[in-house]
Amino acid sequence: MRKTSFTKFLDSMTETELKEELDKLYTKYKAIKEYYAMELGTLDDRKKLLDKTKKSISRLYERRKTRSRLSKVNALLKEISLISIFDHELADVYIHHVECAASHINYYGLQREADANHLANSFKRAVDLITSSQTKEENAPRLEKVLDRLHRFYALTNELGDYLDENLV
């Protein structure tokens, strides 16, 4: 369905029909419920959703296997990115992911190039979110700790350190 068709559909509805349609969507689809929890909810509501995502990411990296679950982590990050409305909250989730990925790489070693690329992309996204939300003082030390933990992986640490220095000046 195209957006113009959808707009025509909405224009043809009365106010009460629109309210009923929104209520039906809210009760039927979890994603819509989570979006409105982030948009209209309290700080506690948003914190619960963010903590749930962070716990899920942690669980994926706490497995006893050397291979991380990058596709599942990407799905979680994409899902929270779609419903999150504040950059500083999303930055916190991305930094948490970077911390988990760095611990995983540090413990098991750099098994695959995909792990390094995934970590680098999330690190850069976290830096960009910190820049846009202007929360350098709270979040930059966490990223610097990650770089300290990854000191064994010289090329990766240099790339991420350079990006951090260039963008969080």
N, C-alpha and C positions, 0 to 999 in steps of 0.2 A: 504494500500500500504506500502510495506516495503521500508526502506531507500535505499537498493541496487537497487530496481526497479526505485525509484525516481532518483537516481544517473545515472542510465543507460539512463533514459529519458532525463536528462539534458545533458549528454554527446552526445546524438544523435542530439541535437539542434545546430544550427549555432549561432554566436554571435548576429546577428540581431534578430533572433527568441527568444533568451534569453532576450534581451532588451524589446521586445514586450510583452513577458510573464510577466516580472517584472512590466512593465507599467500597464498591465491589472490587475495584482494582487493589485498594489498600488491604483488604482482607484476603484476597486471593494470591497476591504475589509478594514474596518475601523481599525482593529487591526494592520494590516501591515502599514497603513498610520501613526498611532500613534507610532509604533515602530521606523519607520524611522524619525519621528519628534523628538523622543528622541535621536536617534543615530546620525543623521546628522543635526538636527535643532540647532537653536541658543539657548542661555540661556532663552530668552523670550518664545520660543516655548515650551521648557521643563517646564518652570514655569507655563504656561497656563494649560498644562495637569495636572500638580501636583495640582494646585489650584482648578481645576475642580473636581478632586478626593476628595480633602479636603472638598470642599463645599458639595459634595454629602454625604460624611460621616457625616458632621455636620447636614445636613437635616434629615438623618435617626435617629439621636439621639435627634433632637428637636421636635419630635412628642409629642403630649400630652398624649400618652399612656405610661404605665409603662413598657411594653415589648419592648425591643430594637430589631432591625432587624439584628440579628447576621449573618444570611446567606447572606443577601445583602451586609453587610459590608465586610464579608469574600470574596465575589465575587469581590468587588471593590479593596480590598487589593491584591488579587491574580492577577487581571488584571494589576494593576500598577506595581506589582513585576515582571511580565513577560516582560514589555517594558522598565522599568527603567534601566539605565546603570550606574548611580552613587549611591553608598551606602549612601552618606550624604543626597541626595535628598529623597531617599526612607526612611531613618531614620526620616526625617522631617514629612513625611506622617504618619508613624507609631506612632510617638510621638503625632501628632495631633489627631490620633484615640484614643490613650490612654487618652489624655486630655478630649475628648468628652465622652468617656466611663466612666471616673472617675466622671465627672460632672453628668452624668445620674445616676450612682449608688449613688452618694452623695445626689441627689435630691429625688430619689424615694426609696432609700434604696436598700439593696442587696436582690432582689426578688428571683433570681434563681442562682444556682451554675454555670450554663452555663455562666452567665454574668461575674462572677468572673474569671472563667477559660479563657474566651475570653480576658478579660483585662490582665490577667497574661501572656498569650501567646504573645499578642501584645507588652507588656512591655518588655518581654525577647527578642523578635525579635528586638525591637528598641535598646536595650542595645547592642545586638550583632552587629547591623549595625553601631552603634556609635563606637564600638571597632574596627571594620574593616575599617571604614573610618577615624578613629583617629580625631573625632570632639567632644571630651569630653567637652572641655571648653564651646562650644556653646550650647550643648544639655543637658548635665547632670543637670544643674539647672532647666530645664523644667520638668525633671522626678522627681526631688526632690520636686518640687511644687505639683506634682500629689500625691506623698506620703503624703505630709502635708494635702492635701485635703481629703485624705482617712483615716485620723487618727481614725475615728470611727470604722473602720473595722480592728481590731487589727491583726488578723491572716493573712489577705491579705497583709496588710502593712508590716508586718514582713517578709513574704516570698519575696515580691518584693524588700524590702530594703536590705535583705541579698544578693539577686541576683545582685543588683546594686553594692553593696560593693565588692563582689567577682570579678566581671567582669570589673569594671571601676576603678581600683586601679591606 
